[in-house]
């Protein structure tokens, strides 16, 4: 753990900032908060939640206006936050791996846990003590304020896929670990941004997509795909919803930076919990998404389970050999340890209770961050 990045600070200072909504300050600064999609899901909802929270926690000194899918695409977001086109942006490091090799090592570890609330705790615990990871954001003139965790991701397809043989000749969209899963099952994986998935499926360029099931409605994918394979592949760890432009951050007082960290803790809890809940609806009521849930045959189920068992070792190998991260094995082991730590922290917590989960995220991670060191 890099002590330069993490300092224990009093929770009381944060609690003092956690005030209710009040009259907006006469000198309120309205921030442009951008997402790369118009999807009506909890990930975009988390952007609106953050705007609400920063207004509450700064007593209206900062407010936010959310621009969903209008100012920047996800492919443009990293540079858009860097250049100040937006003040806060939903950045996906997987789309620009060359700029985020250290961070993507962690994002790759989607199979480390099947519990999104636990995993959000573990990955943020790691990220804020990973100096090489934070430097990647700093080099792009932005301040990282944590990851929300989405998932699990599932395979949705235009034709029924229930066996390993069914994967042959299929081209399926998959990012990082989801692409590796597709290849391990015998399909061809391609990288397509989420905004292009609908058209690619509609034109027959894709046979399937790996993503959260909310996209059946939020991106209208249920109009094109007919089947969902009942295998949770893994969690998506790399949704940096609240990256702040460095110049905006540097203009804040220490108290307002602390308030933004508290808002991020609650925002990630809200987003992670609500995304999981809204996706479960499509498993229990698939007709709402216009799909059929397909049970895998025994060989496919076994192959997917074997992939999950082996993938963290694969992550270490790929990142060492392809991306030159020589301590990849040790870093994988560290995240595994943090998952166990967070399983313990969340053991007796109602993981559907946003306030309870946010309080633990705040106490164990966000109040320990030195805002001036970010």
C-alpha positions as CSV (number, residue, x, y, z in Angstrom):
1,X,0.0,0.0,0.0
2,X,1.3,3.4,-1.0
3,X,1.2,5.5,2.2
4,X,1.7,8.7,0.1
5,X,-1.8,8.2,-1.3
6,X,-3.7,7.1,1.8
7,X,-3.8,9.0,5.1
8,X,-6.2,8.3,7.9
9,X,-8.3,11.3,8.5
10,X,-11.2,11.9,10.9
11,X,-14.6,10.7,9.8
12,X,-16.1,13.6,11.8
13,X,-14.8,16.1,9.2
14,X,-16.8,14.3,6.5
15,X,-19.9,13.9,8.6
16,X,-19.9,17.6,9.1
17,X,-20.1,18.1,5.4
18,X,-22.9,15.6,4.9
19,X,-25.7,18.1,5.2
20,X,-29.1,17.9,3.6
21,X,-30.2,19.8,0.6
22,X,-30.4,23.5,1.3
23,X,-30.8,26.8,-0.5
24,X,-28.2,27.0,-3.3
25,X,-25.4,29.4,-2.8
26,X,-25.6,32.6,-4.8
27,X,-22.1,31.8,-6.2
28,X,-22.9,28.2,-7.1
29,X,-20.7,26.6,-9.7
30,X,-22.6,24.3,-12.1
31,X,-20.4,21.5,-13.4
32,X,-20.9,19.7,-16.7
33,X,-21.3,16.0,-15.9
34,X,-21.2,13.7,-18.9
35,X,-21.9,10.1,-19.7
36,X,-21.3,8.5,-23.2
37,X,-24.7,7.0,-23.5
38,X,-28.4,7.9,-23.2
39,X,-29.1,4.5,-21.6
40,X,-31.7,4.7,-18.8
41,X,-30.0,2.4,-16.3
42,X,-28.4,2.7,-12.9
43,X,-25.0,3.6,-14.4
44,X,-26.4,6.7,-15.9
45,X,-28.6,7.1,-12.9
46,X,-25.5,7.3,-10.8
47,X,-24.4,10.4,-12.7
48,X,-27.6,12.2,-11.7
49,X,-27.2,10.8,-8.1
50,X,-23.7,12.4,-8.0
51,X,-25.0,15.7,-9.1
52,X,-27.6,15.6,-6.3
53,X,-25.0,14.5,-3.7
54,X,-22.4,17.2,-4.5
55,X,-25.1,19.9,-4.2
56,X,-26.1,18.4,-0.8
57,X,-22.6,17.9,0.5
58,X,-21.2,21.3,-0.6
59,X,-24.3,23.2,0.6
60,X,-25.0,24.2,-3.0
61,X,-21.6,25.6,-3.7
62,X,-21.3,23.0,-6.5
63,X,-24.2,21.8,-8.6
64,X,-24.2,19.6,-11.7
65,X,-26.0,19.3,-15.0
66,X,-25.9,15.8,-16.5
67,X,-25.4,15.4,-20.3
68,X,-26.2,11.8,-21.1
69,X,-24.7,10.8,-24.5
70,X,-24.8,14.3,-26.0
71,X,-21.5,16.1,-25.3
72,X,-19.1,13.1,-25.7
73,X,-19.1,9.5,-26.6
74,X,-17.3,7.0,-24.3
75,X,-14.4,6.9,-26.8
76,X,-14.0,10.6,-26.5
77,X,-14.5,10.9,-22.7
78,X,-11.0,10.4,-21.5
79,X,-9.7,13.3,-23.6
80,X,-12.8,15.3,-23.0
81,X,-12.3,15.3,-19.2
82,X,-8.6,16.0,-19.8
83,X,-9.3,19.0,-22.0
84,X,-12.1,20.5,-19.9
85,X,-14.8,19.8,-22.4
86,X,-16.7,18.4,-19.4
87,X,-15.9,18.9,-15.7
88,X,-16.9,15.4,-14.6
89,X,-17.0,12.4,-16.9
90,X,-17.8,8.7,-17.0
91,X,-14.5,7.3,-18.1
92,X,-14.0,3.7,-19.3
93,X,-10.3,2.9,-19.2
94,X,-10.8,-0.4,-21.1
95,X,-11.5,1.7,-24.3
96,X,-8.0,3.3,-24.2
97,X,-5.9,0.5,-22.7
98,X,-2.6,2.1,-23.9
99,X,-3.2,5.0,-21.6
100,X,-4.3,2.9,-18.6
101,X,-2.2,-0.4,-18.6
102,X,-1.9,-0.4,-14.8
103,X,-5.5,0.3,-14.1
104,X,-6.7,-2.3,-16.7
105,X,-4.8,-5.0,-14.9
106,X,-7.3,-4.6,-12.1
107,X,-10.3,-4.2,-14.4
108,X,-9.2,-7.5,-16.0
109,X,-10.0,-9.4,-12.7
110,X,-13.7,-9.6,-13.3
111,X,-13.9,-13.2,-12.0
112,X,-12.3,-12.4,-8.6
113,X,-15.8,-12.2,-7.0
114,X,-19.4,-12.7,-8.1
115,X,-20.6,-10.2,-5.5
116,X,-20.7,-6.6,-6.9
117,X,-20.9,-4.9,-3.5
118,X,-17.9,-6.8,-2.2
119,X,-16.0,-6.2,-5.5
120,X,-16.6,-2.5,-5.5
121,X,-15.1,-2.3,-2.0
122,X,-12.1,-4.4,-3.0
123,X,-11.2,-2.7,-6.3
124,X,-11.5,0.8,-4.8
125,X,-9.5,-0.2,-1.8
126,X,-6.8,-1.3,-4.2
127,X,-7.0,1.6,-6.7
128,X,-6.6,4.4,-4.1
129,X,-3.4,2.7,-2.8
130,X,-2.0,2.0,-6.3
131,X,0.3,4.9,-7.2
132,X,1.0,3.7,-10.8
133,X,-2.8,3.5,-11.4
134,X,-3.5,6.9,-10.1
135,X,-0.6,8.4,-12.1
136,X,-2.4,7.2,-15.3
137,X,-5.4,9.5,-14.5
138,X,-3.1,12.3,-13.3
139,X,-1.2,12.2,-16.6
140,X,-4.5,12.8,-18.4
141,X,-5.4,15.9,-16.3
142,X,-8.1,14.1,-14.3
143,X,-8.7,13.0,-10.8
144,X,-10.0,9.5,-10.2
145,X,-12.8,9.2,-7.7
146,X,-13.5,5.5,-7.8
147,X,-15.2,2.7,-9.7
148,X,-18.8,1.5,-9.6
149,X,-19.1,-2.3,-10.3
150,X,-21.6,-3.5,-12.9
151,X,-22.9,-6.9,-13.5
152,X,-22.8,-9.7,-13.7
153,X,-22.5,-9.6,-17.5
154,X,-24.3,-12.2,-19.6
155,X,-24.2,-13.3,-23.3
156,X,-27.2,-12.2,-25.3
157,X,-27.5,-13.4,-28.8
158,X,-29.6,-13.4,-32.0
159,X,-29.4,-17.2,-32.3
160,X,-29.7,-19.7,-29.5
161,X,-26.3,-20.6,-27.9
162,X,-26.5,-23.5,-25.5
163,X,-23.4,-25.5,-26.3
164,X,-19.7,-25.1,-27.2
165,X,-20.6,-26.1,-30.7
166,X,-23.0,-23.2,-30.9
167,X,-20.1,-20.7,-30.4
168,X,-18.3,-21.8,-33.6
169,X,-18.4,-19.1,-36.3
170,X,-20.0,-16.6,-34.0
171,X,-18.7,-13.0,-33.7
172,X,-19.5,-11.6,-30.3
173,X,-18.7,-8.3,-28.6
174,X,-16.5,-8.6,-25.5
175,X,-14.2,-6.3,-23.6
176,X,-11.2,-7.6,-21.7
177,X,-12.1,-10.7,-19.6
178,X,-15.4,-11.1,-21.5
179,X,-13.6,-11.3,-24.7
180,X,-11.3,-13.9,-23.3
181,X,-14.4,-15.9,-22.2
182,X,-15.8,-15.8,-25.7
183,X,-12.6,-17.0,-27.2
184,X,-12.3,-19.8,-24.5
185,X,-15.8,-21.0,-25.5
186,X,-14.9,-21.1,-29.2
187,X,-16.3,-17.8,-30.5
188,X,-14.6,-14.8,-32.0
189,X,-14.3,-11.8,-29.8
190,X,-14.4,-8.2,-31.1
191,X,-14.2,-4.8,-29.4
192,X,-17.2,-2.6,-30.2
193,X,-18.1,0.5,-28.1
194,X,-21.5,0.2,-26.4
195,X,-23.0,2.9,-28.5
196,X,-22.3,0.9,-31.7
197,X,-23.6,-2.5,-30.4
198,X,-27.2,-2.0,-31.5
199,X,-26.3,-1.2,-35.1
200,X,-23.7,-3.9,-35.3
201,X,-26.2,-6.5,-34.1
202,X,-28.9,-5.1,-36.4
203,X,-26.6,-5.4,-39.5
204,X,-25.5,-8.9,-38.6
205,X,-21.9,-7.8,-37.9
206,X,-22.3,-9.2,-34.4
207,X,-24.0,-12.5,-33.4
208,X,-24.1,-11.5,-29.8
209,X,-23.0,-9.1,-27.0
210,X,-21.7,-9.6,-23.5
211,X,-23.1,-6.8,-21.2
212,X,-25.5,-6.2,-18.4
213,X,-29.1,-7.3,-19.0
214,X,-30.4,-3.8,-18.5
215,X,-29.3,-3.1,-22.1
216,X,-32.2,-5.2,-23.3
217,X,-34.3,-2.2,-22.5
218,X,-31.9,0.7,-21.9
219,X,-30.3,0.2,-25.3
220,X,-33.2,-1.6,-26.9
221,X,-31.1,-4.7,-27.6
222,X,-34.1,-6.8,-26.7
223,X,-35.6,-5.7,-30.1
224,X,-32.7,-7.6,-31.9
225,X,-31.5,-10.4,-29.6
226,X,-33.8,-13.2,-28.6
227,X,-31.7,-15.3,-26.2
228,X,-29.7,-14.9,-23.0
229,X,-27.4,-17.6,-21.9
230,X,-27.9,-18.4,-18.2
231,X,-24.2,-18.1,-17.3
232,X,-23.0,-15.1,-15.3
233,X,-19.6,-14.5,-16.9
234,X,-18.2,-11.9,-14.5
235,X,-18.5,-8.4,-13.1
236,X,-17.5,-5.3,-15.0
237,X,-15.1,-3.4,-12.7
238,X,-14.0,-0.4,-14.8
239,X,-16.8,2.2,-14.7
240,X,-15.1,5.4,-13.4
241,X,-18.3,7.4,-13.2
242,X,-16.9,10.5,-11.4
243,X,-13.5,11.5,-12.9
244,X,-13.0,15.2,-12.3
245,X,-11.0,17.5,-14.5
246,X,-7.8,18.4,-12.7
247,X,-8.2,22.1,-13.0
248,X,-11.7,21.9,-11.5
249,X,-10.3,19.8,-8.6
250,X,-7.4,22.2,-8.0
251,X,-9.8,25.1,-7.7
252,X,-11.7,23.5,-4.9
253,X,-11.2,24.1,-1.2
254,X,-10.0,21.1,0.9
255,X,-13.5,20.9,2.4
256,X,-15.1,20.7,-1.0
257,X,-12.7,18.0,-2.2
258,X,-13.6,16.0,0.9
259,X,-17.3,16.5,0.1
260,X,-16.7,15.2,-3.4
261,X,-15.1,12.1,-2.0
262,X,-18.0,11.5,0.3
263,X,-20.4,12.0,-2.7
264,X,-18.4,9.4,-4.6
265,X,-18.6,6.8,-1.8
266,X,-22.4,7.1,-1.7
267,X,-22.7,7.4,-5.5
268,X,-20.8,4.1,-6.1
269,X,-22.8,2.3,-3.5
270,X,-26.1,3.6,-5.0
271,X,-25.0,2.7,-8.6
272,X,-23.6,-0.8,-7.8
273,X,-26.6,-1.8,-5.7
274,X,-29.2,-0.5,-8.1
275,X,-27.5,-1.9,-11.2
276,X,-27.5,-5.4,-9.8
277,X,-31.1,-5.1,-8.7
278,X,-32.4,-3.9,-12.1
279,X,-30.5,-6.5,-14.0
280,X,-32.0,-9.3,-11.9
281,X,-35.4,-8.4,-13.1
282,X,-34.6,-9.7,-16.6
283,X,-33.6,-13.1,-15.2
284,X,-36.7,-13.5,-13.2
285,X,-39.0,-12.0,-15.8
286,X,-37.2,-12.4,-19.2
287,X,-40.3,-11.5,-21.1
288,X,-39.8,-7.9,-20.0
289,X,-36.7,-7.9,-22.1
290,X,-38.2,-9.8,-25.0
291,X,-35.8,-12.8,-24.6
292,X,-35.7,-16.4,-23.7
293,X,-33.3,-17.6,-20.9
294,X,-31.2,-20.5,-22.2
295,X,-29.7,-23.1,-20.0
296,X,-26.2,-24.2,-21.0
297,X,-25.5,-27.9,-21.6
298,X,-23.1,-29.7,-19.2
299,X,-20.0,-29.2,-21.3
300,X,-20.5,-25.5,-21.8
301,X,-21.3,-25.0,-18.1
302,X,-18.1,-26.9,-17.2
303,X,-16.0,-24.9,-19.7
304,X,-17.3,-21.6,-18.3
305,X,-16.6,-22.7,-14.7
306,X,-13.0,-23.8,-15.7
307,X,-12.5,-20.4,-17.3
308,X,-13.5,-18.6,-14.1
309,X,-11.1,-20.8,-12.1
310,X,-8.1,-20.1,-14.4
311,X,-8.7,-16.6,-15.5
312,X,-6.9,-14.7,-12.7
313,X,-3.8,-16.7,-13.5
314,X,-4.3,-15.8,-17.2
315,X,-4.6,-12.1,-16.2
316,X,-1.3,-12.2,-14.5
317,X,0.4,-13.9,-17.4
318,X,-1.1,-11.6,-20.1
319,X,-0.2,-8.4,-18.1
320,X,3.3,-9.6,-17.5
321,X,4.1,-10.8,-21.0
322,X,2.0,-8.3,-23.1
323,X,2.0,-5.2,-21.0
324,X,5.3,-5.5,-19.1
325,X,3.8,-5.4,-15.6
326,X,6.4,-7.5,-13.9
327,X,4.7,-7.8,-10.6
328,X,1.3,-8.8,-12.1
329,X,1.2,-12.1,-10.1
330,X,1.7,-10.3,-6.8
331,X,-1.0,-7.7,-7.7
332,X,-3.5,-10.4,-8.6
333,X,-2.8,-12.1,-5.2
334,X,-3.3,-8.8,-3.5
335,X,-6.7,-8.2,-5.0
336,X,-7.7,-11.8,-4.0
337,X,-6.7,-10.9,-0.5
338,X,-8.8,-7.7,-0.6
339,X,-11.8,-9.6,-1.8
340,X,-11.5,-11.8,1.3
341,X,-11.2,-8.7,3.5
342,X,-14.3,-7.2,2.0
343,X,-16.3,-10.4,2.2
344,X,-15.6,-10.1,6.0
345,X,-16.6,-6.4,6.1
346,X,-19.8,-7.1,4.3
347,X,-20.7,-10.3,6.0
348,X,-23.4,-8.9,8.3
349,X,-24.4,-6.0,6.1
350,X,-27.7,-5.7,4.2
351,X,-26.1,-5.3,0.7
352,X,-29.4,-3.8,-0.6
353,X,-29.1,-0.9,1.8
354,X,-27.4,2.0,0.1
355,X,-26.8,4.0,3.2
356,X,-25.3,1.0,5.1
357,X,-23.0,0.1,2.2
358,X,-22.0,3.7,1.5
359,X,-21.1,4.2,5.2
360,X,-18.6,1.3,5.0
361,X,-17.1,2.4,1.7
362,X,-16.7,5.9,3.2
363,X,-15.2,4.7,6.5
364,X,-12.8,2.1,5.0
365,X,-11.7,3.9,1.9
366,X,-12.9,7.4,1.1
367,X,-12.3,9.1,4.5
368,X,-8.7,7.7,4.5
369,X,-7.8,9.4,1.2
370,X,-5.7,12.6,1.4
371,X,-7.6,14.8,-1.1
372,X,-4.4,16.9,-1.7
373,X,-2.5,13.8,-2.8
374,X,-4.9,12.9,-5.6
